Amino acid sequence: KSGWSSEEERKGRGCMLQFQHALVRVLTHFVAEQSDPREPQAFFLGSDWQVDVTRLVRYFLKVEDTNIARLQGGRVLSGQDVGTTSIKVLSPLSDSILAEKTVKVVDDRVTITELGLHLQLSTGSNRVISATATTQE
């Protein structure tokens, strides 16, 4: 933010510039605990399968530095300022960290040069319309 040269550039010629927002998903493998630690892990669904557990852990997600990024509604990560932080999944039983991912917020500028909208009526119901928006940088 501090690197912008003028008030007009900071506002983006009418619209306030903002950092990216991203939907957070937590994926995991399910493994069986082996009686002998030298045995390979046994995956319940296979090593190439991951299960989306976001709904189960959303109340245990925590952003380390909320000056850099914040969680909105427990699902959307919103950049607040340039920097690096991490998002963690905390154990509900202790203060231990079950998973952690580094997040980097940058001030790279993106300009949308084309915006498209595709509307399609549902074949099952005339009351349902599917809308798809597409952009090009």
KEKE-3310 file (N, C-alpha, C; in steps of 0.2 Angstrom, whole numbers, plus 5000, padded with zeros to 4 digits):
npx = (5004:5010:5018:5012:5010:5001:4986:4975:4979:4980:4967:4962:4957:4943:4938:4941:4957:4960:4966:4968:4955:4952:4945:4945:4950:4951:4960:4963:4972:4966:4972:4977:4983:4998:5003:5016:5028:5037:5031:5023:5012:4995:4982:4966:4957:4966:4982:4981:4969:4960:4951:4939:4939:4934:4922:4922:4933:4932:4930:4942:4952:4965:4973:4989:4995:4985:4985:4990:4983:4965:4952:4936:4921:4925:4929:4934:4949:4956:4966:4975:4986:5003:5014:5019:5011:5004:4991:4983:4977:4971:4971:4956:4957:4969:4983:4990:4996:4988:4989:4997:4999:5009:5006:5007:5005:5004:5007:5005:4998:4983:4974:4958:4954:4944:4927:4916:4900:4890:4874:4863:4848:4841:4839:4831:4822:4813:4815:4827:4843:4859:4874:4889:4904:4917:4934:4948:4965)
npy = (4994:5006:5009:5015:5028:5038:5046:5043:5032:5023:5021:5015:5022:5025:5013:5005:4998:4981:4966:4949:4937:4920:4904:4893:4876:4861:4847:4829:4814:4798:4787:4770:4766:4757:4742:4739:4751:4751:4746:4750:4764:4762:4766:4771:4774:4774:4780:4790:4797:4810:4817:4830:4839:4851:4857:4851:4855:4869:4878:4877:4883:4894:4910:4915:4929:4941:4954:4952:4943:4937:4926:4925:4921:4909:4902:4909:4916:4931:4943:4956:4964:4967:4953:4939:4925:4912:4899:4889:4873:4869:4858:4852:4847:4850:4862:4859:4859:4853:4854:4865:4879:4890:4906:4919:4936:4947:4962:4962:4968:4966:4968:4967:4964:4959:4954:4941:4934:4920:4913:4900:4891:4878:4861:4853:4862:4876:4887:4888:4895:4894:4903:4908:4917:4924:4929:4939:4942)
npz = (5000:5004:4993:4983:4971:4970:4975:4967:4960:4970:4974:4962:4951:4954:4961:4976:4978:4982:4992:4987:4990:4996:4995:5009:5010:5019:5018:5020:5023:5028:5039:5045:5061:5064:5072:5072:5070:5060:5049:5033:5031:5032:5021:5022:5011:5001:4995:4986:4989:4996:5009:5011:5025:5030:5035:5047:5054:5054:5065:5072:5065:5063:5060:5060:5060:5060:5055:5043:5036:5037:5043:5036:5041:5044:5033:5022:5017:5018:5012:5021:5022:5015:5016:5026:5033:5043:5041:5053:5059:5073:5087:5095:5108:5114:5114:5103:5086:5072:5058:5046:5036:5026:5021:5009:5006:4993:4984:4970:4956:4947:4933:4926:4910:4902:4904:4905:4904:4906:4905:4909:4907:4918:4914:4921:4928:4926:4934:4938:4936:4929:4932:4925:4927:4918:4917:4910:4911)
capx = (5000:5014:5022:5008:5012:4996:4979:4971:4982:4978:4960:4961:4952:4936:4937:4947:4960:4960:4969:4964:4951:4952:4941:4950:4948:4956:4960:4967:4972:4964:4977:4977:4989:5001:5005:5023:5030:5041:5027:5021:5006:4989:4978:4959:4954:4971:4986:4979:4963:4960:4944:4938:4936:4934:4917:4923:4938:4932:4931:4948:4957:4968:4978:4994:4995:4978:4987:4992:4977:4960:4947:4930:4916:4929:4930:4937:4955:4956:4972:4974:4992:5008:5018:5019:5008:5002:4985:4984:4972:4972:4968:4951:4959:4975:4985:4994:4995:4987:4991:4999:5001:5011:5002:5010:5001:5008:5003:5005:4992:4980:4969:4953:4953:4938:4923:4911:4894:4886:4868:4860:4842:4842:4835:4826:4817:4813:4816:4834:4847:4866:4877:4896:4907:4924:4938:4954:4969)
capy = (5000:5012:5010:5018:5034:5044:5044:5040:5025:5019:5020:5012:5026:5024:5007:5004:4991:4976:4960:4943:4932:4913:4899:4888:4869:4857:4840:4825:4807:4794:4781:4766:4765:4751:4739:4739:4757:4750:4744:4756:4767:4759:4772:4768:4775:4774:4786:4796:4800:4815:4819:4837:4839:4858:4858:4848:4859:4876:4882:4876:4886:4901:4914:4917:4936:4944:4960:4950:4940:4936:4922:4928:4916:4902:4898:4913:4919:4938:4947:4963:4968:4963:4949:4931:4922:4905:4897:4883:4869:4868:4852:4854:4844:4853:4868:4857:4861:4847:4856:4872:4881:4896:4910:4925:4941:4951:4967:4961:4972:4963:4972:4963:4967:4957:4950:4938:4931:4915:4911:4894:4888:4872:4857:4850:4866:4883:4892:4888:4898:4894:4909:4908:4923:4923:4935:4938:4948)
capz = (5000:5005:4987:4978:4970:4970:4978:4961:4958:4976:4973:4956:4947:4956:4965:4981:4977:4988:4992:4985:4994:4994:4999:5012:5011:5023:5015:5024:5022:5033:5039:5051:5065:5063:5078:5071:5067:5054:5043:5030:5033:5028:5020:5022:5004:4996:4996:4982:4991:5002:5011:5013:5032:5031:5039:5054:5058:5053:5071:5074:5060:5066:5056:5065:5060:5057:5052:5036:5033:5041:5040:5036:5042:5045:5026:5016:5019:5015:5013:5024:5021:5012:5021:5026:5039:5042:5044:5057:5061:5080:5090:5100:5114:5117:5110:5097:5079:5068:5051:5046:5029:5025:5016:5007:5003:4989:4981:4963:4953:4942:4929:4922:4903:4899:4909:4902:4909:4903:4908:4906:4910:4920:4910:4926:4931:4922:4939:4940:4930:4931:4929:4925:4925:4917:4917:4907:4914)
cpx = (5004:5018:5018:5009:5007:4990:4975:4973:4980:4971:4958:4956:4945:4934:4943:4950:4960:4964:4965:4960:4951:4948:4946:4946:4953:4955:4965:4967:4969:4969:4976:4983:4991:5003:5013:5025:5034:5037:5024:5014:5000:4984:4971:4956:4959:4975:4985:4973:4964:4953:4944:4935:4935:4928:4918:4928:4938:4933:4937:4954:4959:4973:4983:4995:4989:4979:4988:4986:4972:4955:4940:4925:4919:4930:4934:4943:4955:4963:4971:4980:4998:5012:5016:5016:5007:4995:4986:4977:4974:4968:4962:4953:4965:4977:4990:4992:4994:4990:4993:5001:5003:5007:5006:5006:5005:5004:5004:4998:4990:4974:4965:4952:4947:4934:4917:4906:4890:4880:4865:4854:4844:4837:4830:4821:4818:4814:4823:4838:4854:4870:4885:4899:4914:4928:4945:4958:4973)
cpy = (5006:5014:5013:5025:5040:5041:5041:5033:5020:5017:5016:5015:5024:5019:5007:4998:4987:4970:4954:4940:4925:4909:4894:4881:4866:4850:4836:4818:4803:4787:4777:4766:4758:4748:4740:4746:4756:4748:4750:4758:4763:4764:4768:4769:4775:4780:4791:4799:4804:4816:4826:4837:4847:4860:4856:4852:4866:4881:4881:4879:4893:4904:4916:4925:4939:4951:4959:4947:4938:4930:4925:4922:4909:4899:4903:4917:4926:4941:4954:4967:4964:4959:4942:4929:4915:4904:4890:4879:4867:4862:4855:4852:4847:4859:4866:4859:4854:4848:4863:4873:4888:4900:4917:4929:4946:4957:4968:4964:4967:4967:4967:4967:4965:4953:4947:4934:4926:4912:4905:4892:4881:4867:4854:4855:4873:4888:4892:4890:4897:4900:4907:4914:4921:4929:4934:4944:4951)
cpz = (5000:4998:4982:4977:4970:4973:4973:4960:4964:4976:4967:4951:4948:4961:4970:4979:4983:4987:4990:4991:4992:4998:5002:5012:5015:5021:5019:5021:5028:5033:5046:5055:5065:5070:5078:5067:5061:5048:5040:5032:5029:5027:5019:5014:4999:4997:4992:4983:4996:5003:5014:5020:5034:5036:5047:5058:5057:5059:5074:5070:5063:5061:5061:5066:5057:5054:5044:5032:5038:5038:5041:5036:5042:5038:5021:5020:5015:5017:5016:5022:5018:5017:5021:5033:5038:5044:5047:5058:5068:5083:5095:5107:5118:5112:5104:5090:5075:5061:5051:5038:5029:5020:5015:5003:5000:4986:4973:4960:4947:4939:4925:4916:4900:4904:4904:4907:4904:4907:4905:4910:4912:4916:4915:4928:4928:4927:4941:4934:4933:4928:4930:4923:4924:4916:4913:4910:4908)
residu = (LYS:SER:GLY:TRP:SER:SER:GLU:GLU:GLU:ARG:LYS:GLY:ARG:GLY:CYS:MET:LEU:GLN:PHE:GLN:HIS:ALA:LEU:VAL:ARG:VAL:LEU:THR:HIS:PHE:VAL:ALA:GLU:GLN:SER:ASP:PRO:ARG:GLU:PRO:GLN:ALA:PHE:PHE:LEU:GLY:SER:ASP:TRP:GLN:VAL:ASP:VAL:THR:ARG:LEU:VAL:ARG:TYR:PHE:LEU:LYS:VAL:GLU:ASP:THR:ASN:ILE:ALA:ARG:LEU:GLN:GLY:GLY:ARG:VAL:LEU:SER:GLY:GLN:ASP:VAL:GLY:THR:THR:SER:ILE:LYS:VAL:LEU:SER:PRO:LEU:SER:ASP:SER:ILE:LEU:ALA:GLU:LYS:THR:VAL:LYS:VAL:VAL:ASP:ASP:ARG:VAL:THR:ILE:THR:GLU:LEU:GLY:LEU:HIS:LEU:GLN:LEU:SER:THR:GLY:SER:ASN:ARG:VAL:ILE:SER:ALA:THR:ALA:THR:THR:GLN:GLU)
# end
